[in-house]
Amino acid sequence: MSKYSIFSIARNAFSHHENWQKAWRSPEPQAEYDVIIIGAGGHGLATAYYLAKEHGITNVAVLEKGWLGGGNVARNTTIVRSNYLYDESAQIYEKSLKLWEGLSQELNFNVMFSQRGVYNLAHTLQDVRDAHRRANANRLNGIDSRFVTPEEIKREVPIINISPDIRYPVLGATLQPRGGSARHDGVAWGYARAADAAGVDIIQNCKVTGIIRDGGKVTGVETSKGTIKAGKVGIVVAGHSTVLADMAGFSLPIESRPLQALVSEPVKPVIDTVVMSGQVHVYVSQSDKGELVIGAGVDGYHGYSQRGGIDIIEEQLAALKELYPIFSRMRMLRHWGGIVDTTPDASPIISKTPVENLFINCGWGTGGFKATPGSGWVFAHTLATGEPHPINAPFSLDRFTTGYLVDEHGAAAVAH
Ligand SMILES: Cc1cc2nc3c(=O)[nH]c(=O)nc-3n(C[C@H](O)[C@H](O)[C@H](O)COP(=O)(O)OP(=O)(O)OC[C@H]3O[C@@H](n4cnc5c(N)ncnc54)[C@H](O)[C@@H]3O)c2cc1C
């Protein structure tokens, strides 16, 4: 793989940028692999990369039914933070944030990670109490987090409305200065390029249609490109997790729902941080192109369509206008949806399954983008060793029968 640098840009300028090496190959599948990963989203590609890098396992295929990075990884609003309430969550999201901090250099691909800070607004007295509790819990876990007053928020975000007589007045916020955002599809491309360079086969337009078992053990998969044998299989398909679990003969406590986002026309820099509000259900940041990136809450029904209800957009924009009156005449450019996989405790499942050598990584719901590096890192460990890493041990499938839940619902402010 040729290295991206200022020199390679200069070299390629001489040939009018027509001779860049392809970022990854498009191989046909081999008959057999040591490990098959189903799903070339951020988590699947990161898993493949860390399998090669950390464990020396390179006879790996990533099978993708559509195109690489066509799922949630490139449909999200790119918020990255680690200020979750419970110790178990703090561990995995902070591991991820630390990996984010060196990711562009490590992958030799600019994932445009920007630590511009993340605010989670508090609108009620209970919100304020919860925010204090979470900031204190975060600090005990070594995570940068503090409570800020409405005046401090206004200083950093002058366009915000902190008037006390609005529907949901701003009573304060938690701030994580090391939080921020990244370029979502760049993350998929960066991991894909680095995994491919390590020898991983990324096979697009290859839908998995069946899981092959020999008794209680997985031995391969049926795909739209034929049968492929495998020593181990990892399912990393986000909104389609229950579909794949059905194929393997077990069930998951997961609901799939549409989640939407939209962007505005590009405008001059107006907000240089990320502001989220769980209560009024809107969160906003500004992309490097100048578009406002605006997210909403999940739709109220289950579904697999990558679009959502118009009522959600209406509520989201009403909330946006209330918090930022300056945006009231802004035109919106486009909106879209993804399919998110939510668990009863709003925490992921990174686990063995009832089928031997079959592993699953899912349940990230509305907030898995931030976890992409950490999730891939611990899932690679789980696949390589057959056992969870201490960081993902609390996120096993059996917590739904033991009752040992990591209940981040409501505890971690808005779920993204
Ligand atoms: C609108 C929206 C906003 C969001 N905002 C944020 C945010 O701000 N911050 C945050 O942290 N998270 C956010 N998320 C959540 C985050 O995007 C997801 O949790 C995360 O991307 C899921 O992991 P993934 O990237 O691997 O999933 P995906 O990219 O969806 O990857 C799964 C892949 O599996 C493939 N697949 C499915 N079935 C099969 C099959 N049978 N065979 C082969 N391949 C298959 C799919 O085509 C897909 O490419 C948001 C999500 C949405 C939709």
Ligand as a Chemical Component Dictionary entry (heavy atoms), coordinates in Angstrom:
data_LIG
# 
_chem_comp.id                   LIG 
_chem_comp.type                 NON-POLYMER 
_chem_comp.pdbx_formal_charge   0 
_chem_comp.three_letter_code    LIG 
# 
loop_
_chem_comp_atom.comp_id 
_chem_comp_atom.atom_id 
_chem_comp_atom.alt_atom_id 
_chem_comp_atom.type_symbol 
_chem_comp_atom.charge 
_chem_comp_atom.model_Cartn_x 
_chem_comp_atom.model_Cartn_y 
_chem_comp_atom.model_Cartn_z 
_chem_comp_atom.pdbx_ordinal 
LIG C1  C1  C 0 -29.241 8.797   11.740 1  
LIG C2  C2  C 0 -28.262 8.157   12.660 2  
LIG C3  C3  C 0 -27.512 8.956   13.541 3  
LIG C4  C4  C 0 -26.584 8.377   14.386 4  
LIG N1  N1  N 0 -25.794 9.201   15.139 5  
LIG C5  C5  C 0 -24.794 8.684   15.886 6  
LIG C6  C6  C 0 -23.894 9.554   16.559 7  
LIG O1  O1  O 0 -23.974 10.778  16.456 8  
LIG N2  N2  N 0 -22.912 8.995   17.313 9  
LIG C7  C7  C 0 -22.789 7.651   17.468 10 
LIG O2  O2  O 0 -21.922 7.215   18.203 11 
LIG N3  N3  N 0 -23.607 6.792   16.781 12 
LIG C8  C8  C 0 -24.604 7.278   16.002 13 
LIG N4  N4  N 0 -25.436 6.431   15.295 14 
LIG C9  C9  C 0 -25.298 4.968   15.468 15 
LIG C10 C10 C 0 -24.173 4.359   14.648 16 
LIG O3  O3  O 0 -24.228 4.828   13.319 17 
LIG C11 C11 C 0 -24.283 2.826   14.670 18 
LIG O4  O4  O 0 -24.418 2.361   15.995 19 
LIG C12 C12 C 0 -23.042 2.138   14.083 20 
LIG O5  O5  O 0 -22.647 2.758   12.884 21 
LIG C13 C13 C 0 -23.376 0.661   13.824 22 
LIG O6  O6  O 0 -22.257 -0.108  13.461 23 
LIG P1  P1  P 0 -21.736 -0.307  11.948 24 
LIG O7  O7  O 0 -21.046 0.936   11.545 25 
LIG O8  O8  O 0 -20.886 -1.512  11.897 26 
LIG O9  O9  O 0 -23.107 -0.538  11.173 27 
LIG P2  P2  P 0 -23.431 -0.529  9.615  28 
LIG O10 O10 O 0 -22.641 0.506   8.905  29 
LIG O11 O11 O 0 -24.916 -0.484  9.488  30 
LIG O12 O12 O 0 -22.840 -1.941  9.147  31 
LIG C14 C14 C 0 -23.589 -3.144  9.067  32 
LIG C15 C15 C 0 -23.396 -3.699  7.674  33 
LIG O13 O13 O 0 -23.923 -5.015  7.614  34 
LIG C16 C16 C 0 -24.405 -5.211  6.296  35 
LIG N5  N5  N 0 -25.312 -6.369  6.268  36 
LIG C17 C17 C 0 -26.554 -6.481  6.798  37 
LIG N6  N6  N 0 -27.071 -7.698  6.532  38 
LIG C18 C18 C 0 -26.129 -8.373  5.805  39 
LIG C19 C19 C 0 -26.084 -9.673  5.213  40 
LIG N7  N7  N 0 -27.114 -10.529 5.301  41 
LIG N8  N8  N 0 -24.960 -10.035 4.533  42 
LIG C20 C20 C 0 -23.899 -9.172  4.411  43 
LIG N9  N9  N 0 -23.903 -7.930  4.944  44 
LIG C21 C21 C 0 -25.007 -7.534  5.634  45 
LIG C22 C22 C 0 -25.111 -3.882  5.992  46 
LIG O14 O14 O 0 -25.310 -3.702  4.601  47 
LIG C23 C23 C 0 -24.152 -2.880  6.610  48 
LIG O15 O15 O 0 -23.220 -2.349  5.675  49 
LIG C24 C24 C 0 -26.399 6.962   14.428 50 
LIG C25 C25 C 0 -27.145 6.155   13.565 51 
LIG C26 C26 C 0 -28.051 6.742   12.676 52 
LIG C27 C27 C 0 -28.832 5.849   11.745 53 
# 
loop_
_chem_comp_bond.comp_id 
_chem_comp_bond.atom_id_1 
_chem_comp_bond.atom_id_2 
_chem_comp_bond.value_order 
_chem_comp_bond.pdbx_ordinal 
LIG C1  C2  SING 1  
LIG C2  C3  SING 2  
LIG C2  C26 DOUB 3  
LIG C3  C4  DOUB 4  
LIG C4  N1  SING 5  
LIG C4  C24 SING 6  
LIG N1  C5  DOUB 7  
LIG C5  C6  SING 8  
LIG C5  C8  SING 9  
LIG C6  O1  DOUB 10 
LIG C6  N2  SING 11 
LIG N2  C7  SING 12 
LIG C7  O2  DOUB 13 
LIG C7  N3  SING 14 
LIG N3  C8  DOUB 15 
LIG C8  N4  SING 16 
LIG N4  C9  SING 17 
LIG N4  C24 SING 18 
LIG C9  C10 SING 19 
LIG C10 O3  SING 20 
LIG C10 C11 SING 21 
LIG C11 O4  SING 22 
LIG C11 C12 SING 23 
LIG C12 O5  SING 24 
LIG C12 C13 SING 25 
LIG C13 O6  SING 26 
LIG O6  P1  SING 27 
LIG P1  O7  DOUB 28 
LIG P1  O8  SING 29 
LIG P1  O9  SING 30 
LIG O9  P2  SING 31 
LIG P2  O10 DOUB 32 
LIG P2  O11 SING 33 
LIG P2  O12 SING 34 
LIG O12 C14 SING 35 
LIG C14 C15 SING 36 
LIG C15 O13 SING 37 
LIG C15 C23 SING 38 
LIG O13 C16 SING 39 
LIG C16 N5  SING 40 
LIG C16 C22 SING 41 
LIG N5  C17 SING 42 
LIG N5  C21 SING 43 
LIG C17 N6  DOUB 44 
LIG N6  C18 SING 45 
LIG C18 C19 SING 46 
LIG C18 C21 DOUB 47 
LIG C19 N7  SING 48 
LIG C19 N8  DOUB 49 
LIG N8  C20 SING 50 
LIG C20 N9  DOUB 51 
LIG N9  C21 SING 52 
LIG C22 O14 SING 53 
LIG C22 C23 SING 54 
LIG C23 O15 SING 55 
LIG C24 C25 DOUB 56 
LIG C25 C26 SING 57 
LIG C26 C27 SING 58 
# 
